[in-house]
Amino acid sequence: MKKEDILDAYRWRQATKEFDADRKIDEEDFEFILETGRLSPSSFGFEPWQFVVVRREDLLQKIKDHAWGAQGQALTASHFVLILARTPEAMRHDSDYIRHVVMDVQGRTEDEYALRVKRVREFQEQDYRLLDDERVFQEWIKRQTYIPLGNMMTAAAQIGIDSCPIEGFNQADIDELLISEGVMERGAWSLSVMVAFGHRARDFAPKTRRDFNEVVKYIG
Ligand SMILES: Cc1cc2nc3c(=O)[nH]c(=O)nc-3n(C[C@H](O)[C@H](O)[C@H](O)COP(=O)(O)O)c2cc1C
């Protein structure tokens, strides 16, 4: 893997506002992209996400109707993904889900679980005071989901696939839609961000970024 090739992928990636609807991504390539999301890190390794790949045309149309930021993408993308975040209820230190991850996924013993949960409780109660405010807690959970989002978009760019992250939607409105469409259970999940994949319909204007020295500061 050459550094310059990796940087070229970053330079090439641009938020794709409209895809070429005739060009589909190979399933194997798409699974590679999803796998980079699955392997992403999260706070305490709790993986508070689910990636929902929407294939139903009628649902894509409804998502378009509910998401101002997905107007050109929802119906032209090759693959359209909803990144769901677990709710605070599921992510409390004493929840069944946390127990499941620590015991079944991470393979810890009962004693290790007890120690782990103590640390998580302190983190949630004192360090970040997540239990004081449901909204703050939910946003902390959603923050984790941007790591797989970034990884999937970069991985896609490295194999020549375009993408667009999308958070142009009304939160309450889209959550209601996804609950009523049977995509997620009320109280268990909330939509964090969407991401569309495919091939760009047309070339972009050159990418703009602030200068390196404006972005990076060294101390000492
Ligand atoms: C979290 C996030 C949410 C975004 N939401 C939308 C969106 O709803 N619709 C859209 O067309 N672009 C969306 N964008 C794309 C940004 O506008 C774009 O990434 C930014 O302008 C930089 O341009 P570039 O990605 O082409 O380099 C989003 C980007 C991020 C990171």
The ligand as an SDF file (V2000), in Angstrom:
LIG
                    3D

 31 33  0  0  0  0  0  0  0  0999 V2000
  -21.8420   14.3020    8.6170 C   0  0  0  0  0  0  0  0  0  0  0  0
  -22.0620   14.7940    7.2260 C   0  0  0  0  0  0  0  0  0  0  0  0
  -23.3410   15.0170    6.7710 C   0  0  0  0  0  0  0  0  0  0  0  0
  -23.5660   15.4260    5.4570 C   0  0  0  0  0  0  0  0  0  0  0  0
  -24.8520   15.5560    4.9980 N   0  0  0  0  0  0  0  0  0  0  0  0
  -25.0530   15.7960    3.6820 C   0  0  0  0  0  0  0  0  0  0  0  0
  -26.3680   15.7690    3.1480 C   0  0  0  0  0  0  0  0  0  0  0  0
  -27.3570   15.5720    3.8450 O   0  0  0  0  0  0  0  0  0  0  0  0
  -26.5200   15.9470    1.8130 N   0  0  0  0  0  0  0  0  0  0  0  0
  -25.4490   16.1690    0.9890 C   0  0  0  0  0  0  0  0  0  0  0  0
  -25.6490   16.2990   -0.2200 O   0  0  0  0  0  0  0  0  0  0  0  0
  -24.1840   16.2290    1.4720 N   0  0  0  0  0  0  0  0  0  0  0  0
  -23.9650   16.0220    2.7950 C   0  0  0  0  0  0  0  0  0  0  0  0
  -22.6820   16.0340    3.2900 N   0  0  0  0  0  0  0  0  0  0  0  0
  -21.5580   16.2900    2.3840 C   0  0  0  0  0  0  0  0  0  0  0  0
  -20.7740   17.5660    2.7060 C   0  0  0  0  0  0  0  0  0  0  0  0
  -21.4790   18.6800    2.2680 O   0  0  0  0  0  0  0  0  0  0  0  0
  -19.3830   17.4520    2.0610 C   0  0  0  0  0  0  0  0  0  0  0  0
  -18.7300   16.3210    2.5690 O   0  0  0  0  0  0  0  0  0  0  0  0
  -18.5190   18.6760    2.3280 C   0  0  0  0  0  0  0  0  0  0  0  0
  -19.0760   19.7890    1.7170 O   0  0  0  0  0  0  0  0  0  0  0  0
  -17.0930   18.4960    1.8360 C   0  0  0  0  0  0  0  0  0  0  0  0
  -17.0540   18.1760    0.4710 O   0  0  0  0  0  0  0  0  0  0  0  0
  -16.3870   16.8280   -0.0820 P   0  0  0  0  0  0  0  0  0  0  0  0
  -16.9190   15.7030    0.7570 O   0  0  0  0  0  0  0  0  0  0  0  0
  -16.8710   16.7330   -1.4860 O   0  0  0  0  0  0  0  0  0  0  0  0
  -14.9140   16.9500    0.0290 O   0  0  0  0  0  0  0  0  0  0  0  0
  -22.4590   15.6580    4.6090 C   0  0  0  0  0  0  0  0  0  0  0  0
  -21.1680   15.4530    5.0940 C   0  0  0  0  0  0  0  0  0  0  0  0
  -20.9700   15.0040    6.3660 C   0  0  0  0  0  0  0  0  0  0  0  0
  -19.5700   14.7140    6.8300 C   0  0  0  0  0  0  0  0  0  0  0  0
  1  2  1  0
  2  3  1  0
  2 30  2  0
  3  4  2  0
  4  5  1  0
  4 28  1  0
  5  6  2  0
  6  7  1  0
  6 13  1  0
  7  8  2  0
  7  9  1  0
  9 10  1  0
 10 11  2  0
 10 12  1  0
 12 13  2  0
 13 14  1  0
 14 15  1  0
 14 28  1  0
 15 16  1  0
 16 17  1  0
 16 18  1  0
 18 19  1  0
 18 20  1  0
 20 21  1  0
 20 22  1  0
 22 23  1  0
 23 24  1  0
 24 25  2  0
 24 26  1  0
 24 27  1  0
 28 29  2  0
 29 30  1  0
 30 31  1  0
M  END
$$$$
